[in-house]
Amino acid sequence: MQFMATAAFGLEGLVAGELKRMGLLASAVNGGAMFEGSFEDAMRANLYLRTADRVLLVVGTFEARTFEELFEGVAALPWEQYLTRDCRFPVSGNCARSQLMSVSDCQAITKKAIVRRLQEKYHVTWFEESGVTIPISVTLHANQARLTIDTSGQALNRRGYRTWNGEAPLRETLAAALVDLSPWRGNLPLADPFCGTGTLLIEAAFKMSHRAPGLTRTFAMEQFPYLVPGFPRLREAAQAEFDPSLIEGISGSDIDPEAIALAKRHIVQAGLGGRIQVRVADMRDFHPQERYGVCLSNPPYGERLSDRKACETLYRELGRLMAANPGWSLSAISSHPQFERCLGRRADKKRRFYNGRLECEFMTFFAKERPPRRDTPEKASAPD
Ligand SMILES: C[S@@+](CC[C@H](N)C(=O)[O-])C[C@H]1O[C@@H](n2cnc3c(N)ncnc32)[C@H](O)[C@@H]1O
């Protein structure tokens, strides 16, 4: 079967990389990554993908420039393989750069075409739709229709740990991507002096402790009638892999006591109680005890003009702080066009993302001083 793991702009390649590391045949496409596999593979993708939004089963794709073509194309697909006689199958839709641009009409036609197909296959005229829900989506992009079944249900960023939102929280999937793209590899301390509700810290800790992000939530496909017997085993395996004792050196601070209270709550809800240190502190009081480390942050951007100047001052302070700690790298995401100028340094690496609707840059400034290679002294003193 073919699946698509959808992703936000800029994260497609990361999702494809994650799928490949899971042993799946995957390739990045606009809006996500396609992969081939079984229902069990889709369940693994739902459980383990850190940067994807949803996992969709692709029922079919075809060209559709008219409503007739859409109807006939949908009716030609093997819906009876996926939809039972009694299931509920709501249809959602999306149209872009196509001749058919009325989402509501495309949804209604898709529904009618599926009903006609099922009537012929099941020899019934009326569907009660009283059983399990199997969500269907019709997407038209450049006159190509893609018909999919959503195996995830709630979007995958809903890991289950964030029940209260602070000011401008980072989406969990984007936070996981930033952790991957930062220079942090788990061998140095990681600090976020603008940690807010703790998203970056929690996503980093998930990675460090091999915690599947979907471990404690459910997915739409677990209710599907073609339940795969291996599902519970997959969850048990994911639970066994999670080892919070591997978490070390992850800490954060924020000037807002309410944000820190939320961060503490989220850390506990993520099953990481006592593993991440957070405290109320002004960024100016960030004086790391360790000589080497990585600072990963989502500082305020100053979206309102009145806040802009305050943010620029903050970035200058951050620049002074980094200069005073040459063993620390900094990775930060910001939509502020003067971030580098204020910081006083050009970024060594940059990547563009959207944080919600805001176009942002994720910038990395490598440490001026690198930790000594661990193996050098032993090698030098090794006997002949
Ligand atoms: C964009 S939010 C970070 C959101 C966070 N990534 C999350 O997922 O919740 C920026 C944070 O910077 C904090 N902040 C602003 N000025 C600060 C300062 N001088 N020192 C420390 N934190 C500050 C704000 O309280 C806010 O929580």
The ligand as a Gaussian input file, in Angstrom:
#p B3LYP/6-31G(d) Opt

LIG

0 1
 C        8.315000      32.420000      21.625000
 S        8.184000      32.138000      23.322000
 C        8.908000      30.542000      23.530000
 C        7.877000      29.449000      23.422000
 C        8.405000      28.065000      23.712000
 N        9.296000      27.603000      22.679000
 C        7.233000      27.111000      23.897000
 O        7.126000      26.134000      23.130000
 O        6.407000      27.343000      24.758000
 C        9.420000      33.196000      23.965000
 C        9.612000      33.100000      25.466000
 O       10.653000      34.004000      25.841000
 C       10.366000      34.440000      27.171000
 N       11.175000      35.648000      27.470000
 C       11.018000      36.913000      27.028000
 N       11.980000      37.729000      27.525000
 C       12.787000      36.953000      28.296000
 C       13.960000      37.201000      29.040000
 N       14.491000      38.416000      29.145000
 N       14.530000      36.176000      29.696000
 C       14.005000      34.928000      29.636000
 N       12.881000      34.640000      28.939000
 C       12.283000      35.639000      28.264000
 C        8.871000      34.653000      27.164000
 O        8.364000      34.595000      28.484000
 C        8.377000      33.478000      26.275000
 O        7.997000      32.380000      27.051000

